[in-house]
Amino acid sequence: MKALILVGGFGTRLRPLTLSFPKPLVEFANKPMILHQIEALKAVGVTEVVLAINYQPEVMVNFLKEFEKRLEIKITCSQETEPLGTAGPLALARDKLIDDSKEPFFVLNSDVICDYPLKEMIEFHISHGGEASIMVTKVDEPSKYGVVVMEETTGKVEKFVEKPKIFAGNKINAGIYLLNPSVLDRIELKPTSIEKEIFPRIAAENNLYAMVLPGFWMDIGQPKDYIKGLNLYLDSLRKKSSSKLATGPHMIGNVVVDESAVIGDGCLIGPDVAIGPSCVIESGVRLSSCTLMRGVRIKKHACVCSSIIGWHSTVGKWARVENMTILGEDVHVRDEVYSNGGVVLPHKEIKSNILKPEIVM
């Protein structure tokens, strides 16, 4: 079985982190985003993953070589020379996706984090006998999204309603598909939207079915959703394999800590914290709802809340970093400095307070 992951563009919504690494390689809960997906695909028997990409393919390929060996799965790239939307990349990768087996293939949006019930999706796809299956998730505010209107009993998709003004349903496209190879015959090699052009055509022929995603779902392509996604992911981890969560008198709620990280005395850590490899947390530090990437140092009595601290950055003694502050790679916050929502580009030193959300170039 094969899969295609829509990696796409420059990851502008997650800058400044994506100035250092392509978005799929940015860690989420101490693991590159894309690896969560590749591991889930491998677990249901996928043997080859194609990355549809138009940005920094060399970095991606070199990085993933190591995982290719470790997971024993083939990873290749299909590079766009111009942006092709969400369907064009499938036409471009056609020769990589089709083989003699005529098996369906997965398509995933690289920003999506969930429990990946892919085995259930394969069973669902076989049971309905249609041409394509999409995963949908229930949301509280459907007016912000395109809504999928479907038959509740069979899952057959009736229509799509883009950002409805009046209530049309509460299920939205979750960015995970299982498609028969025949779907590729519907897609031309040009910029095309799978959601707005291809799926409505398949639905009109009564050949598109939707499965409601059990468990959590989040598109983590921007900082506030990344932080919210971490909360949902760690919550799910507690239910499924709580042994992966850190425990101890200074831990509150769900926390993941890399085994190489060092944590000092008198800290209070959690809930919803991810501490990456080689991090050093000095004594008396307070951390909550935050991610520390590899090699971060948080000095004595500093406080980090609702923020993402990029690789090899430092937060000084008694400093306070909060309200969706995002520090790029190698940023150094001086002692006793306050950041309220500062978005700081790589290789900067912050010597004075950031009193309101702003970008520091």
C-alpha positions as a printed NumPy array, in Angstrom:
array([[  0.   ,   0.   ,   0.   ],
       [  1.144,   3.559,  -0.719],
       [  0.499,   7.023,   0.71 ],
       [  1.039,  10.616,  -0.343],
       [  1.575,  13.377,   2.216],
       [  0.791,  16.931,   1.063],
       [  3.779,  18.798,   2.463],
       [  3.365,  21.891,   0.29 ],
       [  4.853,  25.289,   0.86 ],
       [  6.869,  27.527,   3.089],
       [  5.061,  27.112,   6.409],
       [  4.658,  30.88 ,   6.754],
       [  2.035,  30.545,   9.512],
       [  4.57 ,  28.798,  11.743],
       [  7.387,  31.278,  11.276],
       [  9.932,  31.908,  12.759],
       [ 10.32 ,  28.144,  13.406],
       [ 10.054,  27.356,   9.686],
       [ 12.905,  29.737,   8.895],
       [ 15.2  ,  27.045,  10.336],
       [ 13.476,  23.823,   9.243],
       [ 10.771,  22.851,   6.743],
       [  7.465,  22.711,   8.646],
       [  7.074,  18.891,   8.584],
       [ 10.434,  18.583,  10.371],
       [  9.47 ,  20.958,  13.199],
       [  9.042,  18.806,  16.311],
       [  5.645,  18.259,  17.855],
       [  5.735,  16.473,  21.23 ],
       [  9.439,  15.749,  20.638],
       [  8.981,  14.146,  17.227],
       [  8.988,  15.773,  13.766],
       [  5.37 ,  16.457,  12.739],
       [  5.61 ,  14.264,   9.668],
       [  6.979,  11.321,  11.619],
       [  3.726,  10.995,  13.585],
       [  2.031,  10.365,  10.232],
       [  4.676,   8.103,   8.692],
       [  4.692,   5.849,  11.775],
       [  0.875,   5.584,  11.671],
       [  0.989,   4.694,   7.954],
       [  3.687,   2.08 ,   8.513],
       [  1.558,   0.505,  11.272],
       [ -1.266,  -0.291,   8.8  ],
       [  1.01 ,  -1.807,   6.165],
       [  1.959,   1.169,   3.984],
       [  5.304,   0.374,   2.337],
       [  5.955,   3.583,   0.39 ],
       [  5.307,   7.225,   1.282],
       [  5.518,   9.981,  -1.34 ],
       [  6.055,  13.527,  -0.08 ],
       [  4.476,  16.175,  -2.339],
       [  6.759,  19.12 ,  -1.782],
       [  7.776,  22.433,  -3.326],
       [ 10.224,  23.722,  -0.713],
       [ 13.633,  22.468,   0.486],
       [ 13.308,  18.871,  -0.809],
       [ 17.005,  18.152,  -0.166],
       [ 16.657,  18.936,   3.538],
       [ 13.592,  16.71 ,   3.786],
       [ 15.118,  13.78 ,   1.909],
       [ 18.407,  13.831,   3.82 ],
       [ 16.597,  14.019,   7.139],
       [ 14.156,  11.234,   6.317],
       [ 16.832,   8.8  ,   5.039],
       [ 17.524,   7.871,   8.658],
       [ 13.832,   7.15 ,   9.316],
       [ 13.538,   5.212,   6.062],
       [ 16.104,   2.748,   7.405],
       [ 14.736,   2.657,  10.933],
       [ 11.086,   2.201,   9.953],
       [ 11.857,   0.046,   6.888],
       [  9.599,   2.135,   4.687],
       [ 10.39 ,   3.744,   1.331],
       [ 10.178,   7.562,   1.355],
       [ 10.391,   9.497,  -1.914],
       [  9.724,  13.089,  -2.955],
       [  7.576,  14.451,  -5.753],
       [  8.664,  18.039,  -6.308],
       [  6.383,  20.723,  -7.726],
       [  8.007,  23.481,  -9.774],
       [  4.878,  25.602,  -9.286],
       [  2.211,  25.37 ,  -6.564],
       [ -0.383,  22.8  ,  -7.691],
       [ -2.996,  23.135,  -4.943],
       [ -4.219,  20.061,  -3.096],
       [ -5.081,  17.848,  -6.116],
       [ -2.403,  18.742,  -8.689],
       [  0.321,  17.027,  -6.629],
       [ -1.566,  13.708,  -7.   ],
       [ -1.44 ,  14.02 , -10.795],
       [  2.268,  14.864, -10.588],
       [  2.972,  11.8  ,  -8.436],
       [  0.691,   9.515, -10.483],
       [  3.478,   7.136, -11.596],
       [  4.673,   6.738,  -8.   ],
       [  1.168,   6.   ,  -6.67 ],
       [ -0.103,   3.523,  -9.275],
       [  1.103,  -0.054,  -9.487],
       [ -0.253,  -3.432, -10.572],
       [ -1.974,  -4.049,  -7.233],
       [ -4.786,  -1.512,  -7.983],
       [ -4.903,  -0.915,  -4.223],
       [ -6.3  ,   2.344,  -2.826],
       [ -3.768,   4.84 ,  -1.445],
       [ -3.83 ,   7.287,   1.465],
       [ -3.516,  11.058,   1.104],
       [ -2.748,  13.113,   4.225],
       [ -2.412,  16.818,   4.91 ],
       [  0.916,  17.206,   6.738],
       [ -0.479,  19.682,   9.335],
       [ -3.043,  17.266,  10.765],
       [ -2.487,  15.62 ,  14.134],
       [ -4.948,  13.019,  15.481],
       [ -5.092,   9.362,  16.553],
       [ -4.894,   8.254,  12.867],
       [ -7.506,   5.439,  12.859],
       [ -6.207,   4.271,   9.467],
       [ -7.002,   0.577,   9.977],
       [-10.662,   1.479,  10.596],
       [-10.575,   3.697,   7.506],
       [ -9.378,   0.815,   5.299],
       [-12.23 ,  -1.368,   6.628],
       [-14.731,   1.473,   6.037],
       [-13.476,   2.001,   2.484],
       [-13.805,  -1.691,   1.608],
       [-17.271,  -1.919,   3.187],
       [-18.889,   0.909,   1.195],
       [-17.308,   0.018,  -2.166],
       [-17.176,   3.649,  -3.35 ],
       [-14.343,   5.414,  -5.126],
       [-13.086,   7.59 ,  -2.291],
       [-13.262,   7.899,   1.497],
       [-12.611,  11.055,   3.492],
       [-12.217,  11.464,   7.223],
       [-14.406,  14.148,   8.805],
       [-14.277,  15.627,  12.297],
       [-16.92 ,  17.398,  14.36 ],
       [-16.247,  21.048,  15.261],
       [-17.98 ,  23.585,  17.481],
       [-17.817,  26.439,  14.957],
       [-18.49 ,  24.987,  11.485],
       [-18.989,  28.468,   9.963],
       [-15.197,  28.896,   9.817],
       [-14.784,  25.827,   7.585],
       [-16.168,  23.954,   4.611],
       [-18.889,  21.648,   5.954],
       [-19.415,  18.086,   4.706],
       [-23.117,  17.166,   4.473],
       [-23.536,  13.386,   4.634],
       [-26.   ,  10.572,   5.287],
       [-25.524,   9.621,   8.938],
       [-26.149,   5.891,   8.469],
       [-24.075,   5.102,   5.368],
       [-21.601,   7.997,   5.438],
       [-22.394,   8.842,   1.802],
       [-21.436,  12.462,   1.106],
       [-24.269,  14.54 ,  -0.343],
       [-22.589,  17.926,  -0.768],
       [-20.056,  20.433,   0.544],
       [-21.032,  23.848,   1.924],
       [-18.197,  26.4  ,   2.094],
       [-18.222,  28.483,   5.339],
       [-22.018,  28.255,   5.825],
       [-23.89 ,  31.334,   7.069],
       [-26.77 ,  29.143,   8.283],
       [-26.196,  25.801,   9.997],
       [-25.619,  23.01 ,   7.486],
       [-23.875,  20.497,   9.749],
       [-20.901,  20.316,  12.114],
       [-18.586,  17.95 ,  10.253],
       [-15.565,  19.235,   8.364],
       [-12.921,  17.66 ,   6.16 ],
       [-10.158,  16.328,   8.433],
       [ -7.497,  16.15 ,   5.706],
       [ -7.118,  12.345,   5.546],
       [ -8.317,  10.457,   2.457],
       [ -8.288,   6.914,   1.071],
       [ -8.672,   6.94 ,  -2.729],
       [ -8.985,   4.337,  -5.454],
       [ -6.444,   4.793,  -8.278],
       [ -9.339,   5.769, -10.601],
       [ -9.524,   9.128,  -8.784],
       [ -6.236,  10.054, -10.505],
       [ -8.014,   9.904, -13.882],
       [-10.135,  12.832, -12.712],
       [ -7.17 ,  15.122, -11.948],
       [ -5.256,  17.142, -14.528],
       [ -1.676,  18.28 , -13.981],
       [ -2.514,  21.891, -13.128],
       [ -3.327,  23.849,  -9.953],
       [ -6.461,  22.107,  -8.661],
       [ -8.297,  21.884,  -5.321],
       [ -9.241,  18.361,  -4.284],
       [-11.777,  19.723,  -1.788],
       [-13.545,  22.202,  -4.089],
       [-13.194,  20.583,  -7.525],
       [-12.546,  16.82 ,  -7.328],
       [-14.541,  15.661,  -4.277],
       [-17.802,  17.456,  -5.233],
       [-17.686,  15.662,  -8.622],
       [-17.212,  12.267,  -6.977],
       [-19.988,  13.062,  -4.475],
       [-22.346,  14.003,  -7.341],
       [-21.887,  10.449,  -8.658],
       [-22.661,   8.976,  -5.191],
       [-19.119,   7.619,  -4.943],
       [-17.712,   9.596,  -2.002],
       [-18.095,   8.425,   1.598],
       [-17.114,  10.07 ,   4.896],
       [-16.038,   8.426,   8.115],
       [-16.374,  10.405,  11.345],
       [-13.002,  10.589,  13.076],
       [-13.072,   9.188,  16.598],
       [-10.965,  11.07 ,  19.14 ],
       [ -9.179,  14.387,  18.811],
       [ -8.15 ,  16.344,  15.713],
       [ -6.151,  19.526,  15.152],
       [ -4.514,  21.347,  12.255],
       [ -1.289,  22.471,  13.954],
       [ -0.071,  24.738,  11.164],
       [ -0.113,  27.892,  13.31 ],
       [  1.182,  28.579,  16.847],
       [ -2.07 ,  28.782,  18.847],
       [ -3.34 ,  25.584,  17.219],
       [  0.044,  23.931,  17.77 ],
       [ -0.242,  24.642,  21.523],
       [ -3.894,  23.486,  21.579],
       [ -2.907,  20.384,  19.591],
       [ -0.234,  19.545,  22.17 ],
       [ -2.895,  19.632,  24.899],
       [ -5.136,  17.239,  22.908],
       [ -2.272,  14.946,  21.884],
       [ -0.911,  14.582,  25.435],
       [ -4.432,  13.969,  26.738],
       [ -4.818,  11.157,  24.209],
       [ -1.367,   9.818,  25.137],
       [ -2.433,   9.584,  28.784],
       [ -5.398,   7.402,  27.766],
       [ -3.402,   5.177,  25.381],
       [  0.134,   4.85 ,  26.761],
       [  0.592,   6.927,  29.88 ],
       [  4.023,   5.346,  30.515],
       [  5.407,   7.804,  27.921],
       [  4.459,  10.763,  30.159],
       [  6.83 ,  12.141,  32.784],
       [  6.013,  11.672,  36.454],
       [  7.381,  13.153,  39.639],
       [  6.623,  15.617,  42.438],
       [  7.382,  18.644,  40.224],
       [  5.12 ,  17.512,  37.344],
       [  1.481,  18.622,  36.975],
       [ -0.796,  17.04 ,  34.365],
       [  0.557,  15.779,  31.049],
       [  4.248,  16.378,  30.325],
       [  6.727,  14.703,  27.952],
       [ 10.443,  15.007,  28.677],
       [ 13.268,  13.671,  26.527],
       [ 15.535,  11.379,  28.527],
       [ 18.568,  13.578,  27.785],
       [ 17.   ,  16.707,  29.328],
       [ 18.186,  17.898,  32.75 ],
       [ 15.728,  19.388,  35.254],
       [ 16.846,  21.256,  38.386],
       [ 15.347,  21.345,  41.888],
       [ 12.185,  23.171,  42.867],
       [ 10.678,  23.401,  39.38 ],
       [  6.962,  23.216,  38.622],
       [  6.311,  21.764,  35.154],
       [  2.965,  21.256,  33.428],
       [  0.352,  20.818,  32.341],
       [  0.842,  20.368,  28.579],
       [  4.611,  20.726,  28.278],
       [  7.073,  19.075,  25.878],
       [ 10.774,  19.283,  26.78 ],
       [ 13.1  ,  18.272,  23.954],
       [ 16.531,  16.594,  23.816],
       [ 19.497,  18.183,  25.62 ],
       [ 17.355,  20.869,  27.276],
       [ 18.523,  22.258,  30.61 ],
       [ 15.898,  23.519,  33.069],
       [ 17.601,  25.241,  36.002],
       [ 16.158,  25.341,  39.532],
       [ 12.909,  27.092,  40.41 ],
       [ 11.576,  27.278,  36.828],
       [  7.827,  27.328,  36.012],
       [  6.669,  25.849,  32.69 ],
       [  3.108,  25.373,  31.396],
       [  1.452,  24.902,  27.967],
       [  4.732,  25.204,  26.112],
       [  7.212,  23.389,  23.897],
       [ 10.985,  23.591,  24.306],
       [ 12.886,  22.4  ,  21.231],
       [ 16.274,  20.676,  21.316],
       [ 19.074,  22.342,  23.299],
       [ 17.015,  25.03 ,  25.062],
       [ 18.2  ,  26.396,  28.415],
       [ 15.742,  27.965,  30.86 ],
       [ 17.647,  29.733,  33.646],
       [ 16.766,  29.932,  37.339],
       [ 13.272,  31.086,  38.348],
       [ 12.181,  31.901,  34.793],
       [  8.558,  31.34 ,  33.76 ],
       [  7.45 ,  30.112,  30.304],
       [  3.74 ,  29.81 ,  29.541],
       [  1.735,  29.302,  26.286],
       [  4.854,  29.684,  24.15 ],
       [  7.238,  27.823,  21.832],
       [ 10.971,  28.133,  22.457],
       [ 13.08 ,  27.341,  19.37 ],
       [ 16.251,  25.258,  19.142],
       [ 19.265,  26.249,  21.277],
       [ 17.562,  29.354,  22.673],
       [ 17.913,  30.577,  26.256],
       [ 15.52 ,  32.304,  28.63 ],
       [ 17.336,  34.281,  31.331],
       [ 16.952,  34.223,  35.128],
       [ 13.626,  35.56 ,  36.434],
       [ 12.498,  36.24 ,  32.847],
       [  8.833,  35.771,  31.957],
       [  7.797,  34.545,  28.489],
       [  4.066,  34.117,  27.778],
       [  0.979,  34.703,  25.591],
       [  2.065,  32.872,  22.447],
       [  5.651,  34.094,  22.418],
       [  7.528,  32.229,  19.678],
       [ 11.32 ,  32.291,  19.819],
       [ 13.089,  31.199,  16.637],
       [ 16.334,  29.236,  16.659],
       [ 19.202,  30.582,  18.799],
       [ 17.322,  33.455,  20.487],
       [ 18.559,  34.679,  23.855],
       [ 16.244,  36.436,  26.297],
       [ 18.205,  38.375,  28.914],
       [ 17.663,  38.055,  32.679],
       [ 14.459,  39.633,  34.066],
       [ 13.064,  40.431,  30.592],
       [  9.318,  40.072,  29.905],
       [  7.859,  38.925,  26.577],
       [  4.104,  39.232,  25.992],
       [  3.505,  37.518,  22.646],
       [  6.8  ,  38.43 ,  21.01 ],
       [  7.551,  36.584,  17.748],
       [ 11.334,  36.657,  17.501],
       [ 13.315,  35.746,  14.395],
       [ 16.397,  33.481,  14.725],
       [ 19.762,  34.583,  16.145],
       [ 18.494,  37.559,  18.172],
       [ 19.185,  38.765,  21.66 ],
       [ 16.243,  40.295,  23.548],
       [ 17.518,  42.896,  26.01 ],
       [ 14.311,  44.818,  26.737],
       [ 10.671,  43.945,  27.473],
       [  8.203,  43.109,  24.71 ],
       [  5.016,  44.558,  26.216],
       [  2.541,  43.707,  23.463],
       [  2.494,  41.067,  20.693],
       [  4.901,  42.09 ,  17.928],
       [  7.457,  40.66 ,  15.507],
       [ 11.107,  41.246,  16.393],
       [ 13.168,  41.149,  13.198]])
